[in-house]
Amino acid sequence: MRVPGFTHNIVQSLKQQHICAEVDKSDSCLSKQIRNSELDKIPFTIMIGQRELDEQNRVHLS
């Protein structure tokens, strides 16, 4: 998946707030990416999908 500018902007915004952030650019399926973040004990994972790209002004967290 190519990383759109919106995703890059979110990562940069988080880093400016001194929050460690990175993008998983792997071709793994969504469930595998989530599992990998759980195994790595990452406390929060933000998934940016088409809905977030379409809205470009909010990220849905659940």
N, C-alpha and C positions, 0 to 999 in steps of 0.2 A: 504494500500500500504506500502510495506517496503521501508524504506529510504535508497537508495543506497549510497555508499561511496562518489560518485561524488556530490550528494546533500549536504551531510555533509561537504565536503570540501568547497563548495561555501559558506555555512553559516559561517563556521569558518573564511574564508577569509574576508567576509563582517564584521564580528565582530572585526577582527584585525584592520580594517579600521575605527572602532568606529561607524559602521552602525548597527542599531538594526535589527536583522534578526531572523526568526524562521520558522519552518517547520510545515505545517498543515498536521498532520498524520491521519486526519479523513477519514472515508470511504465515505464521501459525494462526489457526482458527481462534475465534474469540474465547471459547471455553478453555483452550490451552493457555492463552495469554493470561486469563484470570487465574487459572490453576498455578501457573508459574509465579505470579505475583503473590499468591497465598503461600506457596512453598518458600519464597524468598522473604516472607514475613513483612511484606510492604503493607503499612497500616491503611493507606487509602489508595484506591485505584480509580482513575477517571477514564471512562471509555467515551470517546468522541465518535459518534456515528453520523449518519446522514441527517438526522433530525437536528443535531447540534450544528452541523455545517450549514444547514438551510437557515437556521435562526441567527447564527453568528453573533449573538449578543448574550447568550446564556448557556450554561452547561448544567444538565440535569444530574443531580446526585441522588443516589438511593442506597 
